[in-house]
Amino acid sequence: MQTFEVLTKEDLALFKTQLLIEIEKLLNAKLNAISNANGSGVEWVRSKVARQFMNISPATLQNLRITGKIRFKKILGSYYYSLPDLKNLFENGKA
C-alpha cells in the first residue's frame, strides 16, 4: 500500500526560501573564488556587460577606451574592462 504525503503552500514557500539561500551561498562562494584567483580582486567584464552597466553605446565605450578613462585588456580579439573603473566613472559622472 502506498502512502502519500501532502505538501502545503507553506511547505513549498519554505522550500523556496531554503533553495534561494543555498543558491546565494553558492554564487557568493564562486564570486569569492574568482576574486581571490585574480589576486588583486579586480573583476573584468566584457564589452556587452560594460555597455549594459553604463547604459552606453559601443561607440561611447570605444571612446572611453581610446581616451584612457577606463582600463581594458584585449584578449583574442575581445575587450575586457575593469569593473571598479566603470563603477568609479559611473559614480563620478566624468565620462
MITOR-763017 format. One record per residue (C-alpha): residue number from 1; residue in one letter; x, y, z. Coordinates in Angstrom, 1 decimal. Layout:
N
- i:aa:px:py:pz
- NUM:A:X:Y:Z .
...
***
This chain:
95
- i:aa:px:py:pz
- 1:M:0.0:0.0:0.0 .
- 2:Q:1.3:3.4:-1.0 .
- 3:T:1.3:6.3:1.4 .
- 4:F:1.1:9.9:0.2 .
- 5:E:2.4:13.0:1.9 .
- 6:V:0.6:16.2:1.4 .
- 7:L:2.5:19.3:0.6 .
- 8:T:1.1:22.6:1.7 .
- 9:K:1.7:26.1:0.2 .
- 10:E:3.7:26.8:3.4 .
- 11:D:5.9:23.8:2.7 .
- 12:L:6.6:25.0:-0.8 .
- 13:A:7.3:28.5:0.4 .
- 14:L:9.8:27.2:3.0 .
- 15:F:11.5:25.1:0.4 .
- 16:K:11.7:28.0:-2.0 .
- 17:T:13.4:30.2:0.7 .
- 18:Q:15.8:27.5:1.6 .
- 19:L:16.7:26.8:-2.0 .
- 20:L:17.3:30.6:-2.7 .
- 21:I:19.6:30.8:0.4 .
- 22:E:21.6:27.8:-0.9 .
- 23:I:21.9:29.3:-4.4 .
- 24:E:23.0:32.6:-2.9 .
- 25:K:25.7:30.9:-0.9 .
- 26:L:27.0:29.0:-3.9 .
- 27:L:27.1:32.2:-6.0 .
- 28:N:28.9:34.1:-3.3 .
- 29:A:31.5:31.3:-2.9 .
- 30:K:32.0:31.4:-6.7 .
- 31:L:32.5:35.2:-6.7 .
- 32:N:34.9:35.0:-3.8 .
- 33:A:36.9:32.3:-5.6 .
- 34:I:37.1:34.4:-8.8 .
- 35:S:38.1:37.4:-6.8 .
- 36:N:40.8:35.5:-4.9 .
- 37:A:42.1:33.9:-8.2 .
- 38:N:42.6:37.4:-9.7 .
- 39:G:44.9:38.3:-6.8 .
- 40:S:44.1:42.0:-7.0 .
- 41:G:40.4:41.4:-6.6 .
- 42:V:39.8:43.3:-9.9 .
- 43:E:36.9:41.9:-11.8 .
- 44:W:37.0:42.2:-15.6 .
- 45:V:33.8:42.2:-17.7 .
- 46:R:33.3:42.0:-21.5 .
- 47:S:32.1:44.9:-23.7 .
- 48:K:28.4:43.9:-23.6 .
- 49:V:28.3:43.9:-19.8 .
- 50:A:30.2:47.1:-19.6 .
- 51:R:27.8:48.8:-22.0 .
- 52:Q:24.7:47.5:-20.2 .
- 53:F:26.2:48.6:-16.8 .
- 54:M:26.8:52.1:-18.1 .
- 55:N:23.8:52.2:-20.5 .
- 56:I:26.0:53.5:-23.3 .
- 57:S:26.6:52.7:-27.0 .
- 58:P:29.5:50.7:-28.4 .
- 59:A:31.0:53.9:-29.8 .
- 60:T:30.9:55.6:-26.4 .
- 61:L:32.6:52.6:-24.8 .
- 62:Q:35.3:52.8:-27.5 .
- 63:N:35.8:56.5:-26.9 .
- 64:L:36.2:55.8:-23.2 .
- 65:R:38.8:53.2:-24.0 .
- 66:I:40.7:55.3:-26.5 .
- 67:T:40.8:58.4:-24.2 .
- 68:G:42.2:56.2:-21.4 .
- 69:K:39.3:56.8:-19.0 .
- 70:I:38.9:53.1:-18.3 .
- 71:R:41.4:50.3:-18.1 .
- 72:F:40.9:47.4:-20.6 .
- 73:K:42.6:44.3:-21.8 .
- 74:K:42.3:42.8:-25.3 .
- 75:I:42.4:39.0:-25.3 .
- 76:L:41.9:37.1:-28.5 .
- 77:G:40.0:40.0:-30.1 .
- 78:S:37.7:40.6:-27.1 .
- 79:Y:37.9:43.6:-24.9 .
- 80:Y:37.6:43.3:-21.1 .
- 81:Y:37.0:46.3:-18.9 .
- 82:S:37.8:46.8:-15.2 .
- 83:L:34.6:46.8:-13.3 .
- 84:P:35.9:49.1:-10.5 .
- 85:D:36.9:51.6:-13.1 .
- 86:L:33.4:51.5:-14.6 .
- 87:K:31.8:51.9:-11.2 .
- 88:N:34.1:54.9:-10.4 .
- 89:L:33.3:56.5:-13.8 .
- 90:F:29.6:55.9:-13.3 .
- 91:E:29.6:57.3:-9.8 .
- 92:N:31.7:60.4:-10.6 .
- 93:G:29.9:61.1:-13.9 .
- 94:K:33.1:62.2:-15.6 .
- 95:A:32.6:60.3:-18.8 .
***
